[in-house]
Amino acid sequence: MTDPRTDLAVAGARLAALGLSPGSSGNLSVRVDDRILITPTGADLAEIDPDGLSVLGLDGAHLDGPRPSKEFPLHSAFYRRDAGTRAVVHLHSRNATAVSCLPPWSRRSAVPPLTPYFVMRVGQTPLVPYAPPGDAGQAEDLARLPFPFRAALLQNHGPVMAGPTMARAVDAAVELEEVSALLLALGERSPRLLTDEEARVLAEKYDAPWGER
């Protein structure tokens, strides 16, 4: 069994190497029993110290370690929303952040079903209305959305993904950045999207959250 602290540090280094975490932006967390281990405020994801993580309760209470990222309410919201969530990744990756500044495709997903891998690995990705970084009210808005999802775009801010493992959350982050790049590259063109039926079949096969527009 791998160590969740090490998994978190390795994931941070991978995301930074891919260019998805500019500067000291972004934050990662893992859930271990009734505790959340999260990157400290101002942490560089390329150089995370596995022994220097902040420790929180599921309610966001700071229990140990350095001061946590101010985005901890988002992480706590995902863990409270779904008991199966074991990792959360929040980034300021360029393309997904650009899409967060555009009108959403639908109420349930800012991003349309452009590729099968988006549906399979990410699923519907709602746009959460703008709030200042770290805003607890925005996290509560996310927690109360009445449909399933494992990823969201924070308006004018960036993506946040949850997963049953850190590896799954990272894969979702990479896939969301890729489909966002494709969407931006298409510009004003009207691309063929997957049909409702095509998306439904993929979602059922890969246990991905997806609903009709």
Secondary structure, DSSP 4 states (H G I P E B T S, - for coil): ---HHHHHHHHHHHHHHTT-S-TT--EEEEEETTEEEEPBTT--GGG--GGG-EEEETT--EEESSPBPTTHHHHHHHHHH-TT--EEEE---HHHHHHTTSPPSSSS-SS---SHHHHHHT---PEEPP--TT-HHHHHHHHT-SS--SEEEETTTEEEEEESSHHHHHHHHHHHHHHHHHHHHHTT--PPPPPHHHHHHHHHHTT------
